[in-house]
Amino acid sequence: MRFPAETLQPHRESLIVLGSFAASLFVGAGIIALYGVNPLDAYAYMISGALGDSDALVATLSRMVPIALATLSIAVAFNGGMWNIGAEGQLYFGAFAAAWVGLTLPGLPGMILMPLGLAAGIGAAAFWAWIPGILSLKRGLNVVVLTIMLNSLAIYFTSALVTGPYAGTRVAAGATDKIPEAMRFLHLSNFSTLNTGIFVALAAVACMALVMLRTVPGYDWRMCRMNCRFAQYGGVNVVGRQIWAMLLSGAFAGLAGSLLVMGDLYRFRTGLSPGYTWTGMILAMMVAYHPLGGMAAAFVYAVMSSGALEMELMTEVPVEVVEIILGTAVLFVTAGFALSNRLANRLRED
Amino acid sequence: MAAWIHAVVRMVVPLLLLAQGGTWTLQTGILNIGQEGALLLSAFFAVLGNHLFGSWIMGILFAVGVAVLYNLLFGLFCVTLRANIWVVGMTLNIMADAGAILLMKSIFGVKGGFRSDRMVPMPNLEMPFLPEWLAPYCNGYSLAAWLTLIFVLFCWYVDSRTVFGMRLKAAGENEEALEAAGISVSRLRYATLLVNSVAVGLAGAFLSTSYLFGFTQGMSAGRGWMAVGAVIFGGGSMKWMLGAVLLFGLAQAGGNQLQALGVPSYYALMLPYILVILSLVVRQWMKKRG
């Protein structure tokens, strides 16, 4: 019976992830059945609501952009062994910085304003990630608690700014005025906020995936996560690598925030993100931090959550069931890895 | 002055319960980072039990019940399967957040928040026999505050005066030695997770049926995380954990006070978080020197 085990071995991770996702859909079906709804109908509504026609498809893609960037932000950090729980705050900080550029320098041409806005958003967010990164790597503080506290700080601080000195004059409370037109990514359709920023996002994702999968730093990050001491012994500059994982994680959160401001809303407002990075965290953990897997997961999530709105309308099953399903998938993946490692150890001992 | 003390106590009670429970699980080597989600779910189930039976006791029982299930799930992954606590804890936190909204929509058919006329608030403990000068300082606290005091005294006694307390610390510091002595480390860890569940359940019930009345989305408001901060600050020591809880509670109460004095609310809300970060930096610096 050696043959199947050896052919399956190289695909172990993918198999566990796909199997867990399938299993979690069954759990979801069980929950949906509790509402007296046929699960197949509910899933069908999800698919038709998300992909049924071109308008729905565009709306789904538009939903996918911030989720995909947030997923990659978390994947970069977690893959490098940095538990950056603070991407939400970094996203807010970056988004505000991008809006600030537009509001402070309205007269500049788009050629300067757009890169400047992106750079400010990415830079501010990376800085907000650098603080806990350096404190944990150099001083040994717990990065999770630090980043959680910095989340709340960033969200309250930007809220204070946007209800105080930067409050918009022609808009409801809690939002800035619109940024100048020269700085906006154009909307690609009338029915959703899908905009040309998606190309920036695509380019960034492609570069990052390449770095993570095909370069030495990408390999070093995985080593840092799996066995930090071993990586150090093998000559990896652990602190240098990990601070970069943190900076890039912040950069992607900042890019997500900047694109929300410069492409979707054209202004900063409180409650800008309905928890994109928390969703991204679930997705990144579900695929064990694989960047391309993360993109696939972001697409699946965009379809499920976009379609879930139609499902809630038609069947009264709440949209939150999507989060529960994907959370269950993460738990299954975790259990799957733990059990397969144990099994592998036992086989080795025999 | 008395009003000020009451305000601080209201902030300290949930933090202290969570941090005490978390300190115990940390002593056995499990940093329980699922506290935020457990607190939120407990707060919801306290409202649910209270609404269904019109009794605050049922509210507490419901809250403790759901906290037990939650912590058992955490234990299944982190103790039995030895999975990564950050992955499991964050997943459970996020699922609890979504789950509370899902349940509120499904059971009560409302979004955002729920309260009902059938709910009975947790009573305050009043001692009418106290002299007049002492009464304002000692009366008017929720029953949960006194239960918290008893709980912490109990934990302190067990921790410092019993064999069980020594074993807890051994489980965290050298689990192989403890296993060699014939004591099951997993069982100790599950035991502390169960004690933690009682604390979390009580904290949730306090939040939604005593301090506030009713459930609102995201009402745990980072208290679980602040408690984790206090647990890490203490590093398993009750003394330091108590200091941190007191500091954070003071900061929260102070922040509220500042709002009342006219400081823009968002700046006042930032105060406790800044203090948590600063205190962790200073504590780490002290650890390195000492």
Contacts between the chains, C-beta under 8 A, distances in Angstrom:
chain1	res1	chain2	res2	distance
A	35	B	106	7.3
A	83	B	86	4.9
A	85	B	90	6.8
A	135	B	281	6.8
A	139	B	281	7.1
A	139	B	284	5.5
A	139	B	285	7.5
A	139	B	288	7.9
A	140	B	284	6.0
A	140	B	288	7.8
A	141	B	280	5.6
A	141	B	281	6.7
A	141	B	284	5.3
A	142	B	232	5.1
A	142	B	280	7.4
A	144	B	33	6.6
A	144	B	86	6.5
A	144	B	228	7.9
A	145	B	225	6.9
A	145	B	228	5.9
A	145	B	229	4.7
A	145	B	232	5.7
A	145	B	276	7.6
A	145	B	280	6.8
A	146	B	277	6.4
A	146	B	280	7.1
A	148	B	222	7.3
A	148	B	225	4.6
A	148	B	228	7.9
A	148	B	229	8.0
A	149	B	225	7.4
A	149	B	229	6.9
A	149	B	273	4.6
A	149	B	276	5.2
A	149	B	277	5.2
A	150	B	273	7.9
A	150	B	277	7.4
A	152	B	222	5.6
A	152	B	269	7.9
A	152	B	270	7.7
A	152	B	273	4.9
A	153	B	270	5.7
A	153	B	273	5.0
A	153	B	274	6.8
A	153	B	277	7.9
A	156	B	266	4.7
A	156	B	267	7.7
A	156	B	269	4.9
A	156	B	270	4.8
A	156	B	273	7.6
A	157	B	266	7.2
A	157	B	270	6.4
A	159	B	266	4.7
A	160	B	264	5.9
A	160	B	266	3.6
A	160	B	267	5.5
A	160	B	270	7.6
A	163	B	264	7.5
A	163	B	266	6.8
A	164	B	264	6.3
A	278	B	94	5.2
A	278	B	97	7.7
A	279	B	94	7.9
A	281	B	90	5.9
A	281	B	94	6.9
A	282	B	91	6.5
A	282	B	94	5.8
A	285	B	87	5.2
A	285	B	90	7.4
A	285	B	91	6.6
A	318	B	101	7.2
A	318	B	102	4.9
A	318	B	105	4.4
A	318	B	106	6.4
A	320	B	98	4.3
A	320	B	99	7.2
A	320	B	101	5.0
A	320	B	102	4.0
A	320	B	105	7.3
A	321	B	102	6.4
A	323	B	94	6.6
A	323	B	95	6.7
A	323	B	97	7.9
A	323	B	98	3.6
A	324	B	95	6.0
A	324	B	98	5.8
A	324	B	99	6.2
A	324	B	102	6.6
A	327	B	91	5.2
A	327	B	92	7.7
A	327	B	94	6.0
A	327	B	95	3.8
A	327	B	98	7.2
A	328	B	95	7.7
A	330	B	87	7.0
A	330	B	91	4.6
A	331	B	77	6.9
A	331	B	88	7.2
A	331	B	91	6.1
A	334	B	77	6.1
A	334	B	81	7.4
A	334	B	83	4.6
A	334	B	84	7.2
A	334	B	87	5.6
A	334	B	88	6.1
A	334	B	91	7.6
A	335	B	77	6.8
A	335	B	81	5.9
A	335	B	83	7.1
A	337	B	83	7.5
A	338	B	77	7.7
A	338	B	81	4.0
A	338	B	82	6.4
A	338	B	83	4.9
A	339	B	81	7.1
